[in-house]
Amino acid sequence: MKRTELFTKTRKNAPADEVALNAQLLIRAGFIHKEMAGVYAYLPLGLRVIENIKQIVREEMDAIGGQELAMTTLQPKDIWEKTDRWDDAKVDNWFKTKLANGTELGVGLTHEEPVVDVLRDYVSSYKDLPLSVYQIGSKFRNELRAKSGLLRGREFLMKDMYSFSRTQDEHEKLYEQAVEAYHKIYQRLGLGDITYRTYADGGIFTERFSDEFQTLSEVGEDTIFVDEAKKIAINKEIMTDENIEKLGLDKNTLVEKRGVEVGNTFHLESKYTDALDVYFADEGDNRQSIIGGCYGIGISRLMGVIAEHFADDKGLVWPDNIAPSRVYLVQIGDNVDQAQTIYDALNEKGITVLWDDRNERPGVKFADAELIGLPHRIVVSDKLDGQVEYQSRTSSEHELLTIEALLAKLST
């Protein structure tokens, strides 16, 4: 992609009403557009980041047997009444709407009921289980405090997976496989060392503890207590002596931290399947309950966390595997032919490039390169005697390289 062909531009200032650093940087760099508080559009560069995060999540969900589908945003009222979750007193952050004939509908904030409703058409025997299905799509929640950029949205992107098992033991195995897959995802995103499995309240889902995945951050809204040796934590909301003992933790080793919840997993037991009258027949043709679990990851929230966590005083700093392009190619002067040669050579190697071919001063181009935050910067100039200048976004060191040496460096 060339900067002269990219319809977005960088800007010096974010909207005056945007207080979150992640959104300020993403808006200034042209990754997102703020429609209103808690609602953002993903522009070409931002969408590439989102798709790269999705792909990592998708690969790890597929690896544990998840099957991808796409559920509807509009949801019928009756299935939510059967599980006693339609009333605003039970779930208070619904968006709801009506058809022209007055029929009430829910606007998707989670999909336990709709997924179980689909299940009834395809699961009847023990031979049909276990199974896991997931989707990656938009969710809508009527948040009262949408002021943290992508960290708390009214419309946001989420991966939600649902597992269904024949026995509690079978469920526990699937559940722990999902937890392990989450650790792999955060590791691949560069957040593994600062993201903790955190025991929390099961809320409307279960009487058991739920598992949150909390990434340490000063801007986090949650207070957690971390056992750094065991790599687990407990949320302040359930911080009692009884719970600490139940979890096998020592209060003296727990360190108070702030965190952003980037994922969660819940034991659903048979609450939703029983309520919607969905069962399976065992080998003796006896009716049995189906044990469920659900597993969420905030895709857009992860984008915000990564943007904020890795940023420096110059702008964004993207990890190599989720950056919208790996290389920012700065063309200084009129040497289009050399820039084109390098651009083509990189693309042939599968190395994605954003080519700054604008008629701008070098200082403007360098500032944009730092704000946009691609992992590698290459400068092409008549003054470099046929070589290129290479610099990593996370280093102040410059190298002069031949094209061959550059390709070798970026291909490792």
C-alpha positions as CSV (number, residue, x, y, z in Angstrom):
1,M,0.0,0.0,0.0
2,K,1.2,3.5,-0.8
3,R,0.5,6.5,1.5
4,T,-0.8,8.5,-1.6
5,E,-3.4,5.8,-2.1
6,L,-4.5,5.5,1.5
7,F,-7.5,7.7,2.1
8,T,-6.8,8.2,5.8
9,K,-4.2,10.7,7.1
10,T,-2.4,11.2,10.4
11,R,-3.4,14.2,12.6
12,K,-1.7,16.2,15.3
13,N,-4.5,16.0,17.8
14,A,-7.2,13.6,18.8
15,P,-10.8,14.8,19.5
16,A,-11.0,17.0,22.5
17,D,-13.5,14.7,24.3
18,E,-11.2,11.6,23.9
19,V,-9.4,11.0,27.1
20,A,-8.1,7.4,26.6
21,L,-4.5,7.2,25.4
22,N,-5.3,4.1,23.2
23,A,-8.0,5.9,21.3
24,Q,-6.1,9.1,21.1
25,L,-3.1,7.4,19.4
26,L,-5.3,5.2,17.2
27,I,-7.3,8.2,16.0
28,R,-4.3,10.3,15.4
29,A,-2.6,7.5,13.4
30,G,-5.7,7.0,11.3
31,F,-6.5,3.5,12.6
32,I,-10.0,4.2,13.9
33,H,-12.7,6.9,13.7
34,K,-14.8,7.9,16.7
35,E,-18.5,7.8,15.9
36,M,-19.6,8.5,19.5
37,A,-18.4,7.5,23.0
38,G,-17.8,3.8,23.0
39,V,-18.4,3.4,19.3
40,Y,-15.5,3.3,16.8
41,A,-15.1,2.5,13.1
42,Y,-12.1,0.5,12.0
43,L,-10.3,2.2,9.1
44,P,-8.0,0.3,6.7
45,L,-4.9,0.2,8.9
46,G,-7.0,-0.5,12.0
47,L,-9.0,-3.3,10.3
48,R,-5.7,-5.0,9.3
49,V,-4.7,-5.1,13.0
50,I,-8.1,-6.4,14.0
51,E,-7.9,-9.2,11.3
52,N,-4.5,-10.2,12.5
53,I,-5.6,-10.5,16.1
54,K,-8.7,-12.5,14.9
55,Q,-6.5,-14.9,13.0
56,I,-4.4,-15.7,16.0
57,V,-7.5,-16.3,18.1
58,R,-9.1,-18.3,15.3
59,E,-6.0,-20.6,15.0
60,E,-6.0,-21.4,18.7
61,M,-9.7,-22.0,18.8
62,D,-9.5,-24.3,15.8
63,A,-6.6,-26.2,17.4
64,I,-8.8,-27.3,20.3
65,G,-11.7,-28.4,18.1
66,G,-13.7,-25.2,17.9
67,Q,-15.9,-24.8,14.8
68,E,-16.6,-21.3,13.6
69,L,-20.1,-20.0,12.9
70,A,-21.8,-16.6,12.8
71,M,-24.9,-16.0,14.9
72,T,-27.5,-13.2,14.5
73,T,-27.4,-9.9,16.2
74,L,-31.2,-9.7,16.7
75,Q,-32.4,-12.2,19.2
76,P,-36.0,-13.4,20.1
77,K,-37.4,-12.5,23.5
78,D,-38.9,-15.9,24.3
79,I,-35.6,-17.9,24.7
80,W,-34.3,-15.2,27.1
81,E,-37.5,-15.4,29.1
82,K,-37.0,-19.2,29.5
83,T,-33.6,-18.6,31.1
84,D,-34.9,-15.7,33.2
85,R,-32.5,-13.2,31.6
86,W,-34.8,-10.9,29.7
87,D,-35.7,-8.7,32.6
88,D,-33.5,-5.5,32.9
89,A,-33.3,-6.2,36.6
90,K,-31.4,-9.4,35.8
91,V,-29.3,-8.1,32.9
92,D,-29.2,-4.3,33.0
93,N,-27.0,-3.4,30.0
94,W,-29.2,-4.7,27.2
95,F,-29.9,-2.8,24.0
96,K,-33.5,-3.8,23.0
97,T,-35.6,-2.9,20.0
98,K,-38.9,-3.6,18.4
99,L,-40.2,-4.8,15.0
100,A,-42.8,-2.7,13.2
101,N,-45.5,-5.0,14.6
102,G,-44.4,-4.4,18.2
103,T,-42.5,-7.6,18.7
104,E,-39.6,-7.1,21.2
105,L,-36.1,-8.2,20.3
106,G,-32.7,-8.2,22.0
107,V,-29.6,-6.8,20.4
108,G,-26.8,-9.3,20.9
109,L,-24.7,-8.9,24.0
110,T,-24.0,-12.6,24.4
111,H,-25.2,-15.8,22.7
112,E,-25.8,-18.6,25.3
113,E,-29.5,-18.8,24.5
114,P,-29.3,-18.6,20.7
115,V,-26.5,-21.1,20.5
116,V,-28.4,-23.6,22.7
117,D,-31.5,-23.0,20.6
118,V,-29.5,-24.0,17.5
119,L,-28.2,-27.0,19.4
120,R,-31.6,-28.6,19.7
121,D,-31.7,-29.2,15.9
122,Y,-28.4,-31.1,15.8
123,V,-27.8,-32.8,19.1
124,S,-29.9,-35.7,20.4
125,S,-27.5,-38.5,21.1
126,Y,-24.4,-39.0,23.1
127,K,-22.7,-39.6,19.8
128,D,-23.2,-35.9,18.9
129,L,-21.1,-34.7,21.9
130,P,-18.8,-33.2,22.9
131,L,-18.6,-30.1,20.6
132,S,-17.5,-26.5,20.7
133,V,-18.6,-23.7,18.4
134,Y,-17.4,-20.1,18.3
135,Q,-17.9,-16.8,16.5
136,I,-16.1,-13.5,16.1
137,G,-18.4,-10.6,15.7
138,S,-19.9,-7.4,17.1
139,K,-21.5,-7.2,20.5
140,F,-23.6,-4.4,21.9
141,R,-23.8,-3.3,25.6
142,N,-25.4,-0.3,27.0
143,E,-22.4,0.8,29.0
144,L,-22.8,3.8,31.4
145,R,-19.1,4.6,31.4
146,A,-17.8,4.3,27.8
147,K,-14.8,6.6,28.4
148,S,-11.8,4.3,28.0
149,G,-11.5,4.1,24.2
150,L,-11.4,0.5,23.0
151,L,-11.2,-0.8,26.5
152,R,-14.9,-0.2,27.2
153,G,-17.2,0.0,24.3
154,R,-20.9,0.1,23.6
155,E,-20.2,-1.7,20.3
156,F,-17.2,-3.9,20.2
157,L,-15.7,-7.0,18.6
158,M,-15.6,-10.3,20.6
159,K,-14.8,-13.9,20.2
160,D,-17.3,-16.1,22.1
161,M,-17.0,-19.9,22.2
162,Y,-19.5,-22.3,23.7
163,S,-18.7,-25.9,24.6
164,F,-21.2,-28.7,25.3
165,S,-20.3,-32.0,27.1
166,R,-21.9,-35.2,28.2
167,T,-20.3,-35.3,31.7
168,Q,-18.7,-33.0,34.2
169,D,-15.3,-34.6,33.7
170,E,-15.6,-34.1,29.9
171,H,-16.5,-30.5,30.4
172,E,-13.5,-29.9,32.8
173,K,-11.1,-31.2,30.2
174,L,-12.5,-29.0,27.5
175,Y,-12.5,-26.0,29.9
176,E,-8.9,-26.4,30.7
177,Q,-8.0,-26.9,27.1
178,A,-9.6,-23.5,26.4
179,V,-7.7,-21.9,29.3
180,E,-4.4,-23.2,27.9
181,A,-5.4,-21.9,24.4
182,Y,-6.0,-18.4,26.0
183,H,-2.5,-18.4,27.4
184,K,-1.1,-19.2,24.0
185,I,-3.1,-16.4,22.4
186,Y,-1.8,-13.8,24.9
187,Q,1.7,-15.1,24.5
188,R,1.5,-14.7,20.7
189,L,0.2,-11.2,21.2
190,G,3.2,-10.2,23.3
191,L,1.1,-10.0,26.5
192,G,1.7,-13.4,28.0
193,D,4.1,-12.3,30.7
194,I,1.7,-9.7,32.1
195,T,-1.6,-11.5,31.7
196,Y,-2.9,-13.6,34.6
197,R,-5.6,-16.2,35.0
198,T,-7.7,-14.5,37.6
199,Y,-10.4,-16.1,39.8
200,A,-13.5,-14.0,39.9
201,D,-17.2,-14.1,40.7
202,G,-19.3,-16.3,38.4
203,G,-22.0,-13.7,38.2
204,I,-25.2,-14.6,36.3
205,F,-23.5,-17.7,34.8
206,T,-22.5,-20.0,37.6
207,E,-22.1,-20.3,41.4
208,R,-18.5,-21.5,40.8
209,F,-15.6,-19.1,40.3
210,S,-15.2,-17.8,36.8
211,D,-11.8,-17.2,35.2
212,E,-10.9,-13.7,34.0
213,F,-7.7,-13.1,32.1
214,Q,-6.3,-9.8,33.4
215,T,-3.5,-7.9,31.7
216,L,-1.6,-5.7,34.1
217,S,-2.1,-2.0,33.3
218,E,-2.3,1.3,35.2
219,V,-5.4,2.2,33.3
220,G,-7.2,-1.0,34.3
221,E,-10.5,-0.8,36.0
222,D,-10.1,-4.0,38.0
223,T,-8.1,-4.5,41.2
224,I,-6.5,-7.9,41.3
225,F,-4.1,-9.6,43.7
226,V,-1.3,-11.6,42.0
227,D,0.6,-14.6,43.0
228,E,3.6,-13.9,40.8
229,A,5.2,-17.3,41.4
230,K,2.1,-19.3,40.6
231,K,1.1,-16.9,37.7
232,I,-2.5,-16.7,39.0
233,A,-4.5,-13.9,40.6
234,I,-7.7,-13.3,42.5
235,N,-10.1,-10.4,41.8
236,K,-10.7,-8.0,44.7
237,E,-14.5,-8.6,44.4
238,I,-14.0,-12.1,45.9
239,M,-11.0,-11.4,48.1
240,T,-12.0,-13.1,51.3
241,D,-10.0,-15.4,53.6
242,E,-12.4,-18.3,52.8
243,N,-11.8,-17.9,49.0
244,I,-8.1,-17.4,49.4
245,E,-7.9,-20.7,51.3
246,K,-10.2,-22.4,48.8
247,L,-7.9,-21.5,46.0
248,G,-4.8,-22.6,47.8
249,L,-3.2,-19.2,47.9
250,D,-1.2,-17.4,50.6
251,K,-2.4,-13.9,51.4
252,N,1.1,-12.9,52.3
253,T,2.4,-13.6,48.7
254,L,-0.4,-11.7,46.9
255,V,0.5,-8.4,45.3
256,E,-2.1,-5.7,44.5
257,K,-2.2,-4.7,40.9
258,R,-4.5,-3.0,38.3
259,G,-5.7,-5.0,35.4
260,V,-7.7,-4.9,32.2
261,E,-9.9,-7.9,31.6
262,V,-9.0,-9.2,28.1
263,G,-10.9,-12.5,28.3
264,N,-13.1,-14.6,30.5
265,T,-14.3,-18.2,30.8
266,F,-17.4,-19.5,32.7
267,H,-18.8,-22.9,33.8
268,L,-22.4,-22.9,32.7
269,E,-23.3,-26.3,34.1
270,S,-26.7,-27.3,32.5
271,K,-28.4,-24.0,33.3
272,Y,-29.2,-23.0,29.7
273,T,-29.6,-26.3,28.1
274,D,-32.1,-27.4,30.8
275,A,-34.0,-24.1,30.7
276,L,-34.4,-24.5,26.9
277,D,-35.3,-28.2,27.2
278,V,-32.3,-29.4,25.2
279,Y,-31.0,-32.8,26.3
280,F,-29.2,-35.9,24.9
281,A,-29.9,-39.6,25.1
282,D,-27.1,-41.7,26.6
283,E,-26.2,-45.3,25.5
284,G,-29.1,-46.6,27.5
285,D,-31.5,-44.1,25.8
286,N,-31.9,-42.2,29.0
287,R,-32.3,-38.4,28.9
288,Q,-29.3,-36.6,30.2
289,S,-28.4,-32.9,30.8
290,I,-25.8,-31.2,28.6
291,I,-23.0,-29.5,30.5
292,G,-22.0,-26.1,29.0
293,G,-19.1,-23.7,29.1
294,C,-18.5,-20.3,27.5
295,Y,-15.3,-18.5,26.6
296,G,-15.0,-14.8,25.6
297,I,-12.1,-12.7,24.3
298,G,-12.4,-9.0,23.6
299,I,-10.8,-8.6,20.1
300,S,-11.2,-4.8,19.9
301,R,-10.3,-4.5,23.6
302,L,-7.1,-6.4,22.9
303,M,-6.3,-3.9,20.1
304,G,-6.7,-1.1,22.6
305,V,-4.6,-2.8,25.3
306,I,-1.8,-3.6,22.9
307,A,-1.8,0.0,21.5
308,E,-1.6,1.5,25.0
309,H,0.8,-1.0,26.5
310,F,3.5,-0.9,23.8
311,A,3.2,2.8,22.9
312,D,6.0,5.3,23.7
313,D,6.2,9.1,23.6
314,K,6.4,9.1,19.8
315,G,3.4,6.9,19.0
316,L,2.2,3.4,18.5
317,V,4.5,0.4,18.6
318,W,3.0,-2.7,17.0
319,P,4.3,-6.3,17.5
320,D,5.5,-7.8,14.2
321,N,2.7,-10.4,13.9
322,I,-0.2,-8.0,14.2
323,A,1.0,-4.8,12.6
324,P,-1.0,-3.6,9.6
325,S,2.2,-3.8,7.6
326,R,5.6,-4.9,8.8
327,V,7.7,-2.2,7.0
328,Y,7.3,1.5,6.7
329,L,9.2,2.5,3.5
330,V,10.3,6.2,3.5
331,Q,11.2,7.6,0.1
332,I,13.4,10.7,0.4
333,G,13.6,12.7,-2.8
334,D,12.7,11.6,-6.3
335,N,14.4,8.2,-6.4
336,V,11.1,6.4,-7.2
337,D,12.9,3.6,-9.1
338,Q,14.9,2.4,-6.1
339,A,11.9,2.6,-3.8
340,Q,9.8,0.6,-6.3
341,T,12.5,-2.0,-6.6
342,I,12.6,-2.5,-2.8
343,Y,8.8,-2.4,-2.5
344,D,8.5,-5.1,-5.1
345,A,11.3,-7.2,-3.6
346,L,9.7,-7.1,-0.2
347,N,6.2,-8.0,-1.5
348,E,7.6,-10.9,-3.4
349,K,9.0,-12.2,-0.1
350,G,5.5,-11.8,1.5
351,I,6.7,-8.9,3.6
352,T,4.0,-6.3,3.8
353,V,4.9,-2.7,3.2
354,L,3.4,0.8,3.7
355,W,5.3,3.0,1.2
356,D,5.4,6.7,2.1
357,D,5.6,8.1,-1.4
358,R,4.2,11.5,-0.5
359,N,5.7,14.8,-1.5
360,E,6.5,15.8,2.1
361,R,9.6,16.8,4.1
362,P,11.6,13.9,5.6
363,G,10.8,15.1,9.1
364,V,7.1,14.7,8.5
365,K,7.6,11.2,7.1
366,F,9.7,10.2,10.0
367,A,7.2,11.5,12.5
368,D,4.4,9.6,10.8
369,A,6.5,6.4,10.8
370,E,6.9,6.7,14.5
371,L,3.2,7.6,15.2
372,I,1.9,4.7,13.0
373,G,4.3,2.4,14.7
374,L,5.2,-0.3,12.1
375,P,8.0,-2.6,13.4
376,H,10.6,-1.8,10.7
377,R,11.5,1.4,9.0
378,I,13.5,1.6,5.7
379,V,14.8,4.9,4.3
380,V,15.6,5.2,0.6
381,S,17.7,8.2,-0.4
382,D,20.1,9.4,-3.1
383,K,22.6,10.1,-0.3
384,L,22.9,6.4,0.7
385,D,24.8,5.3,-2.4
386,G,22.5,2.5,-3.4
387,Q,22.0,1.1,0.1
388,V,19.1,1.6,2.4
389,E,18.9,2.7,6.0
390,Y,17.2,0.3,8.4
391,Q,15.8,1.0,11.9
392,S,13.6,-1.1,14.2
393,R,10.7,0.9,15.8
394,T,12.0,-0.2,19.2
395,S,15.6,0.9,18.7
396,S,17.5,4.1,18.1
397,E,20.2,2.3,16.1
398,H,20.5,2.7,12.3
399,E,22.0,0.2,9.9
400,L,23.1,0.7,6.3
401,L,22.2,-2.5,4.3
402,T,22.2,-3.8,0.8
403,I,18.8,-4.9,-0.5
404,E,20.0,-8.5,-0.2
405,A,21.0,-8.0,3.4
406,L,17.7,-6.3,4.2
407,L,15.7,-9.1,2.7
408,A,17.7,-11.6,4.7
409,K,17.1,-9.6,7.9
410,L,13.4,-9.3,7.5
411,S,12.9,-12.9,6.4
412,T,14.3,-14.4,9.6
